[in-house]
């Protein structure tokens, strides 16, 4: 009697517990259940991000009976579906609120969640800062929210006192534009941003440094790390913040000095000031 062929080995980049049908519906798996190169990079980054978030989310679940998790700039909600399948669903409590400005993505994601039984995953259309969300937010994430959308996510998380804030920034153009304005900046500093490419890279670096300092000035302990190796993704810097309640000593002075030196005022700084949470005060 001929034996049936062995079942194919599970792909190591497909998280255990994930519905293969859902991943196919998200176009992260092909029809025959394989990962193409682009999907593999994307899924590997999101899977690693979930792994990095899990210890902090475990703490949130120990502290809150019904945790509220907000995913800003959700897009097709890859991260939301993985968090739902691997963290919130198995816990049997808590809710993920995915905020996305594009109505067609919100509609498609809501239909997908209903189809696959992800009843703890909700979708909100519109801008991040105007989204109708529960007043109490326990954890907030933003994966590749473009340019100042990451700042909006950070401002929302800080203002609502989220215990955990995790962002992986995307393109960042605002500070590079501010650096291009005429200024009496020191000649050595000016040399660092004279070329447009260097100005863009410096603007991106300064943006994330300012974000980290703002979080620390507002009482968060911040770590900065890679999500995966740079060979898998260029937009790969993770700012992970956990609420410590006691601001780092003299961080506000350091931040104010940095902003003055480079003649910049990013969106996050302006948003926090407008909310009465001036990180330089």
Secondary structure as a PSIPRED ss2 file (coil, helix, strand):
# PSIPRED VFORMAT (PSIPRED V4.0)

   1 X C   1.000  0.000  0.000
   2 X C   1.000  0.000  0.000
   3 X C   1.000  0.000  0.000
   4 X C   1.000  0.000  0.000
   5 X C   1.000  0.000  0.000
   6 X C   1.000  0.000  0.000
   7 X C   1.000  0.000  0.000
   8 X C   1.000  0.000  0.000
   9 X C   1.000  0.000  0.000
  10 X C   1.000  0.000  0.000
  11 X C   1.000  0.000  0.000
  12 X C   1.000  0.000  0.000
  13 X C   1.000  0.000  0.000
  14 X C   1.000  0.000  0.000
  15 X C   1.000  0.000  0.000
  16 X C   1.000  0.000  0.000
  17 X C   1.000  0.000  0.000
  18 X C   1.000  0.000  0.000
  19 X C   1.000  0.000  0.000
  20 X H   0.000  1.000  0.000
  21 X H   0.000  1.000  0.000
  22 X H   0.000  1.000  0.000
  23 X H   0.000  1.000  0.000
  24 X H   0.000  1.000  0.000
  25 X H   0.000  1.000  0.000
  26 X C   1.000  0.000  0.000
  27 X C   1.000  0.000  0.000
  28 X C   1.000  0.000  0.000
  29 X C   1.000  0.000  0.000
  30 X C   1.000  0.000  0.000
  31 X C   1.000  0.000  0.000
  32 X C   1.000  0.000  0.000
  33 X C   1.000  0.000  0.000
  34 X C   1.000  0.000  0.000
  35 X C   1.000  0.000  0.000
  36 X C   1.000  0.000  0.000
  37 X H   0.000  1.000  0.000
  38 X H   0.000  1.000  0.000
  39 X H   0.000  1.000  0.000
  40 X H   0.000  1.000  0.000
  41 X H   0.000  1.000  0.000
  42 X H   0.000  1.000  0.000
  43 X H   0.000  1.000  0.000
  44 X H   0.000  1.000  0.000
  45 X H   0.000  1.000  0.000
  46 X H   0.000  1.000  0.000
  47 X H   0.000  1.000  0.000
  48 X H   0.000  1.000  0.000
  49 X H   0.000  1.000  0.000
  50 X H   0.000  1.000  0.000
  51 X H   0.000  1.000  0.000
  52 X H   0.000  1.000  0.000
  53 X H   0.000  1.000  0.000
  54 X H   0.000  1.000  0.000
  55 X H   0.000  1.000  0.000
  56 X H   0.000  1.000  0.000
  57 X H   0.000  1.000  0.000
  58 X H   0.000  1.000  0.000
  59 X H   0.000  1.000  0.000
  60 X H   0.000  1.000  0.000
  61 X H   0.000  1.000  0.000
  62 X H   0.000  1.000  0.000
  63 X H   0.000  1.000  0.000
  64 X C   1.000  0.000  0.000
  65 X C   1.000  0.000  0.000
  66 X C   1.000  0.000  0.000
  67 X C   1.000  0.000  0.000
  68 X E   0.000  0.000  1.000
  69 X E   0.000  0.000  1.000
  70 X E   0.000  0.000  1.000
  71 X E   0.000  0.000  1.000
  72 X E   0.000  0.000  1.000
  73 X C   1.000  0.000  0.000
  74 X C   1.000  0.000  0.000
  75 X C   1.000  0.000  0.000
  76 X C   1.000  0.000  0.000
  77 X C   1.000  0.000  0.000
  78 X H   0.000  1.000  0.000
  79 X H   0.000  1.000  0.000
  80 X H   0.000  1.000  0.000
  81 X H   0.000  1.000  0.000
  82 X H   0.000  1.000  0.000
  83 X H   0.000  1.000  0.000
  84 X H   0.000  1.000  0.000
  85 X H   0.000  1.000  0.000
  86 X H   0.000  1.000  0.000
  87 X H   0.000  1.000  0.000
  88 X H   0.000  1.000  0.000
  89 X H   0.000  1.000  0.000
  90 X H   0.000  1.000  0.000
  91 X H   0.000  1.000  0.000
  92 X C   1.000  0.000  0.000
  93 X C   1.000  0.000  0.000
  94 X C   1.000  0.000  0.000
  95 X E   0.000  0.000  1.000
  96 X E   0.000  0.000  1.000
  97 X E   0.000  0.000  1.000
  98 X E   0.000  0.000  1.000
  99 X E   0.000  0.000  1.000
 100 X E   0.000  0.000  1.000
 101 X C   1.000  0.000  0.000
 102 X C   1.000  0.000  0.000
 103 X H   0.000  1.000  0.000
 104 X H   0.000  1.000  0.000
 105 X H   0.000  1.000  0.000
 106 X H   0.000  1.000  0.000
 107 X H   0.000  1.000  0.000
 108 X H   0.000  1.000  0.000
 109 X H   0.000  1.000  0.000
 110 X H   0.000  1.000  0.000
 111 X H   0.000  1.000  0.000
 112 X H   0.000  1.000  0.000
 113 X H   0.000  1.000  0.000
 114 X H   0.000  1.000  0.000
 115 X H   0.000  1.000  0.000
 116 X C   1.000  0.000  0.000
 117 X C   1.000  0.000  0.000
 118 X C   1.000  0.000  0.000
 119 X C   1.000  0.000  0.000
 120 X C   1.000  0.000  0.000
 121 X E   0.000  0.000  1.000
 122 X E   0.000  0.000  1.000
 123 X E   0.000  0.000  1.000
 124 X E   0.000  0.000  1.000
 125 X E   0.000  0.000  1.000
 126 X C   1.000  0.000  0.000
 127 X C   1.000  0.000  0.000
 128 X C   1.000  0.000  0.000
 129 X C   1.000  0.000  0.000
 130 X C   1.000  0.000  0.000
 131 X C   1.000  0.000  0.000
 132 X C   1.000  0.000  0.000
 133 X C   1.000  0.000  0.000
 134 X C   1.000  0.000  0.000
 135 X C   1.000  0.000  0.000
 136 X C   1.000  0.000  0.000
 137 X C   1.000  0.000  0.000
 138 X C   1.000  0.000  0.000
 139 X E   0.000  0.000  1.000
 140 X E   0.000  0.000  1.000
 141 X E   0.000  0.000  1.000
 142 X E   0.000  0.000  1.000
 143 X E   0.000  0.000  1.000
 144 X C   1.000  0.000  0.000
 145 X C   1.000  0.000  0.000
 146 X C   1.000  0.000  0.000
 147 X C   1.000  0.000  0.000
 148 X C   1.000  0.000  0.000
 149 X H   0.000  1.000  0.000
 150 X H   0.000  1.000  0.000
 151 X H   0.000  1.000  0.000
 152 X H   0.000  1.000  0.000
 153 X H   0.000  1.000  0.000
 154 X H   0.000  1.000  0.000
 155 X H   0.000  1.000  0.000
 156 X H   0.000  1.000  0.000
 157 X H   0.000  1.000  0.000
 158 X H   0.000  1.000  0.000
 159 X H   0.000  1.000  0.000
 160 X C   1.000  0.000  0.000
 161 X C   1.000  0.000  0.000
 162 X C   1.000  0.000  0.000
 163 X C   1.000  0.000  0.000
 164 X E   0.000  0.000  1.000
 165 X E   0.000  0.000  1.000
 166 X E   0.000  0.000  1.000
 167 X E   0.000  0.000  1.000
 168 X E   0.000  0.000  1.000
 169 X C   1.000  0.000  0.000
 170 X C   1.000  0.000  0.000
 171 X C   1.000  0.000  0.000
 172 X C   1.000  0.000  0.000
 173 X C   1.000  0.000  0.000
 174 X H   0.000  1.000  0.000
 175 X H   0.000  1.000  0.000
 176 X H   0.000  1.000  0.000
 177 X H   0.000  1.000  0.000
 178 X H   0.000  1.000  0.000
 179 X H   0.000  1.000  0.000
 180 X C   1.000  0.000  0.000
 181 X C   1.000  0.000  0.000
 182 X C   1.000  0.000  0.000
 183 X C   1.000  0.000  0.000
 184 X C   1.000  0.000  0.000
 185 X C   1.000  0.000  0.000
 186 X C   1.000  0.000  0.000
 187 X H   0.000  1.000  0.000
 188 X H   0.000  1.000  0.000
 189 X H   0.000  1.000  0.000
 190 X H   0.000  1.000  0.000
 191 X H   0.000  1.000  0.000
 192 X H   0.000  1.000  0.000
 193 X C   1.000  0.000  0.000
 194 X C   1.000  0.000  0.000
 195 X C   1.000  0.000  0.000
 196 X H   0.000  1.000  0.000
 197 X H   0.000  1.000  0.000
 198 X H   0.000  1.000  0.000
 199 X H   0.000  1.000  0.000
 200 X H   0.000  1.000  0.000
 201 X H   0.000  1.000  0.000
 202 X H   0.000  1.000  0.000
 203 X H   0.000  1.000  0.000
 204 X H   0.000  1.000  0.000
 205 X H   0.000  1.000  0.000
 206 X H   0.000  1.000  0.000
 207 X H   0.000  1.000  0.000
 208 X H   0.000  1.000  0.000
 209 X H   0.000  1.000  0.000
 210 X H   0.000  1.000  0.000
 211 X H   0.000  1.000  0.000
 212 X H   0.000  1.000  0.000
 213 X H   0.000  1.000  0.000
 214 X H   0.000  1.000  0.000
 215 X H   0.000  1.000  0.000
 216 X H   0.000  1.000  0.000
 217 X H   0.000  1.000  0.000
 218 X C   1.000  0.000  0.000
 219 X C   1.000  0.000  0.000
 220 X E   0.000  0.000  1.000
 221 X E   0.000  0.000  1.000
 222 X E   0.000  0.000  1.000
 223 X E   0.000  0.000  1.000
 224 X E   0.000  0.000  1.000
 225 X E   0.000  0.000  1.000
 226 X E   0.000  0.000  1.000
 227 X C   1.000  0.000  0.000
 228 X C   1.000  0.000  0.000
 229 X C   1.000  0.000  0.000
 230 X C   1.000  0.000  0.000
 231 X C   1.000  0.000  0.000
 232 X C   1.000  0.000  0.000
 233 X C   1.000  0.000  0.000
 234 X C   1.000  0.000  0.000
 235 X C   1.000  0.000  0.000
 236 X C   1.000  0.000  0.000
 237 X E   0.000  0.000  1.000
 238 X E   0.000  0.000  1.000
 239 X E   0.000  0.000  1.000
 240 X E   0.000  0.000  1.000
 241 X E   0.000  0.000  1.000
 242 X E   0.000  0.000  1.000
 243 X E   0.000  0.000  1.000
 244 X C   1.000  0.000  0.000
 245 X C   1.000  0.000  0.000
 246 X C   1.000  0.000  0.000
 247 X C   1.000  0.000  0.000
 248 X C   1.000  0.000  0.000
 249 X C   1.000  0.000  0.000
 250 X C   1.000  0.000  0.000
 251 X H   0.000  1.000  0.000
 252 X H   0.000  1.000  0.000
 253 X H   0.000  1.000  0.000
 254 X H   0.000  1.000  0.000
 255 X H   0.000  1.000  0.000
 256 X H   0.000  1.000  0.000
 257 X H   0.000  1.000  0.000
 258 X H   0.000  1.000  0.000
 259 X H   0.000  1.000  0.000
 260 X H   0.000  1.000  0.000
 261 X H   0.000  1.000  0.000
 262 X H   0.000  1.000  0.000
 263 X C   1.000  0.000  0.000
 264 X C   1.000  0.000  0.000
 265 X C   1.000  0.000  0.000
 266 X C   1.000  0.000  0.000
 267 X H   0.000  1.000  0.000
 268 X H   0.000  1.000  0.000
 269 X H   0.000  1.000  0.000
 270 X H   0.000  1.000  0.000
 271 X H   0.000  1.000  0.000
 272 X H   0.000  1.000  0.000
 273 X H   0.000  1.000  0.000
 274 X H   0.000  1.000  0.000
 275 X C   1.000  0.000  0.000
 276 X C   1.000  0.000  0.000
 277 X C   1.000  0.000  0.000
 278 X C   1.000  0.000  0.000
 279 X C   1.000  0.000  0.000
 280 X C   1.000  0.000  0.000
 281 X C   1.000  0.000  0.000
